[in-house]
Amino acid sequence: IVKRSAEEKMRVWDEFCLVLPPTLIVTLLRDAEVTVEFSALDGTQQTRTFTGELARAVQHEMDHDLGVLIVDHAATLSELPSWIANLEGGSHSERQAVAFR
């Protein structure tokens, strides 16, 4: 991601993730618009700007590249169900720091 929307334009999303139980939904903030640079399959450099749901999906999937899950976006462990908060435990703040970079 080479460009993000202004902070005041961030959107609230209720997200789920296919790698987590379907009942786990986390409310989090995502940029309303992101611009991404990437290498296409033919090796050429590409730049694309995504807005709305596509911007949310791009950010969600790029989080996975960094080892970040939606639970890492929760401000505190108390926002999460106890069973996932226990799994996150002491590593939540470190993983959250990666999520909020």
N, C-alpha and C positions, 0 to 999 in steps of 0.2 A: 504494500500500500504506500503510494507516494504522495497522496493528498487525501485529506479528510474534510468533511463539512465542519463548519464552525460549531463550537461546543453547544451553543444555544439551539442548534438545529438537530441535536441528537434526538433519537426516537426511543420510546419505551416499547419493548417487545416481550411477549410471553413466549419463551422458546422451549422446545423439547429437542431431544437428540436421539438419533437411532441407536447410538451405542449405550444409552442409559435406559432404565425402565420407562415405559410410555407414560406412567403416571407422574413422573418427575417433570415439572414445568417450573422454569426459573424466569422471573421478571428481571430484565436487564436493559441497559442502554446500549445502543449501537449508533454509529454515525449514519445520518440520513443519506449520505453520498460518499463514495470512495472512488479514487482513481488508482488503478493497479497497473504496474508494468510487469511484463512477463515475457518469456521466450516461447514462441509458438513451436509446434512440432517440426517445422522446417528450419528452425533456428533463428528466425527473424524476431527482433524485439517488437513487442506490441504494447500499446497503451489503451486501456478501456476505462470508462467511467460508468459506474453502476449507481442506481438510485433505488429507493424503496425496498421492496422485498428482495430484489437481486443484490442490493448492497448488503442487506442483512445476511443473506445466504453466503455471499463471498466472505464476509467477516467471520461467520461461523466456521466455515470450512478452513479458512486460513488459521483460525485459532487452533484447530486440530494439528496443523503442521508444526505448531509451537508446543504441542502437548497440553493445550488449554481446553477445558471443558466448560459448559455453561455454568456449572456449579462454582467455578473459579471467579465468576463475575459477581457472585453474591457478596454484598458488603460485609456481612457477618455470618458466622456459622448458624446463628439463631434464625436466619431467614430460610434455612434449609430443613428438610425433614431430618429428624434425629438420626435415622439410619445412615443417611449420606453424610451428615455432619460428623459422625463418628469415624467414617472412612476418611474424610478429608483431614480431620484432626489437626495436628501441628503443622502440616504442610500447606494449609490454606493460604496463609499470608504470603508465602513464597510463590505459590502458583498464581495468586491474585496479582502479585507484582508483574508477572509476565503478561497476564490478561490485560492489565491497564497500561502497558507500555505504549 
